Amino acid sequence: MLGRYGEDRACDYLQGLGYSIVERNWRCRIGEIDIIARDRDRFVFVEVKTRSADGFGHPFESITETKAARLRRLVAAWCESRQVSGIKVRLDAVSVLVRAGRVNIEHLKQVL
């Protein structure tokens, strides 16, 4: 599945930057967080968008304000479920474009 492949590549990329992966595909009743990672003292919640072509626009274009608002609610739900508070958080987006056997990754920090 393309989505899973993209998330795997995003995890590899983030780990290459020194992030540690805390959790993947965390779900609750309001949705899912693709990747939860640690970047030093900060929890990073990552939305991954994978495409095999750009016919529907750049992968980041699919992250609407509605989607961003839901992701912020998901972060709050994750923190509540883990009984953590007062932590530093960041919401990032990773685009994975797979074309002709090549993988192009873009990473936007603190975008949501």
C-alpha positions in Angstrom: 0.0 0.0 0.0 1.3 3.4 -1.0 0.4 5.2 2.2 2.2 2.6 4.4 5.3 2.8 2.1 5.3 6.6 2.4 5.0 6.5 6.2 7.9 4.0 6.3 10.0 6.4 4.2 9.0 9.3 6.4 10.1 7.4 9.5 13.4 6.5 7.9 13.9 10.2 7.0 13.0 11.4 10.5 15.3 8.9 12.2 18.1 10.0 9.9 17.6 13.4 11.3 18.0 12.0 14.8 14.3 11.8 15.8 13.1 8.8 17.7 9.8 7.3 16.7 7.5 7.1 19.7 4.4 5.7 18.0 2.8 5.2 14.6 -0.8 5.3 13.4 -2.2 6.3 16.8 -6.0 6.2 16.6 -8.9 7.4 18.6 -12.5 8.1 17.8 -11.8 11.4 16.1 -9.0 10.2 13.8 -5.4 9.2 13.4 -1.9 10.6 13.9 0.5 9.1 11.4 3.7 9.5 13.3 4.6 10.7 16.8 8.3 11.3 17.3 10.7 13.0 19.7 13.1 15.7 18.5 15.3 16.3 21.6 12.9 17.7 24.2 9.9 18.1 21.9 7.2 15.7 20.8 6.6 16.1 17.0 3.2 15.0 15.6 3.6 14.3 11.9 1.0 14.2 9.1 2.4 12.2 6.2 1.0 12.7 2.7 2.1 10.3 0.0 1.5 10.5 -3.7 2.7 8.6 -6.8 1.9 11.6 -9.1 1.2 15.2 -8.8 -2.0 15.2 -10.9 -4.0 16.1 -7.8 -1.6 18.8 -6.7 1.3 18.8 -4.3 0.7 16.4 -1.3 0.8 19.4 1.1 -2.2 20.9 -0.7 -4.5 18.2 0.8 -3.8 19.5 4.3 -6.7 21.9 4.7 -7.5 24.1 7.7 -10.2 21.6 8.7 -7.6 18.8 8.7 -5.2 21.0 10.7 -7.8 21.7 13.3 -8.6 18.0 13.6 -4.9 17.3 14.0 -4.6 19.8 16.9 -7.6 18.0 18.6 -5.8 14.7 18.0 -2.7 16.0 19.7 -4.8 17.0 22.7 -6.4 13.6 22.8 -3.1 11.8 22.6 -1.7 13.9 25.5 -4.8 13.2 27.5 -4.7 9.4 26.8 -1.0 9.4 27.9 -1.7 11.6 30.9 1.0 14.1 29.9 0.8 17.8 30.1 3.2 20.8 29.9 5.2 19.1 27.1 6.7 20.9 24.1 4.9 19.9 20.9 5.3 20.7 17.2 3.0 19.7 14.3 4.9 18.9 11.1 4.0 17.7 7.6 6.0 15.3 5.5 5.4 14.9 1.8 6.5 11.7 0.1 6.3 11.7 -3.7 7.1 8.4 -5.4 7.7 8.5 -9.1 9.5 6.2 -11.5 11.2 4.3 -8.6 12.4 7.6 -7.0 11.3 8.9 -3.7 11.3 12.7 -3.0 10.7 13.8 0.6 9.8 17.3 1.8 9.5 18.2 5.5 7.8 21.3 6.8 8.2 22.1 10.5 5.6 23.7 12.6 3.1 24.0 9.8 -0.2 23.1 11.4 
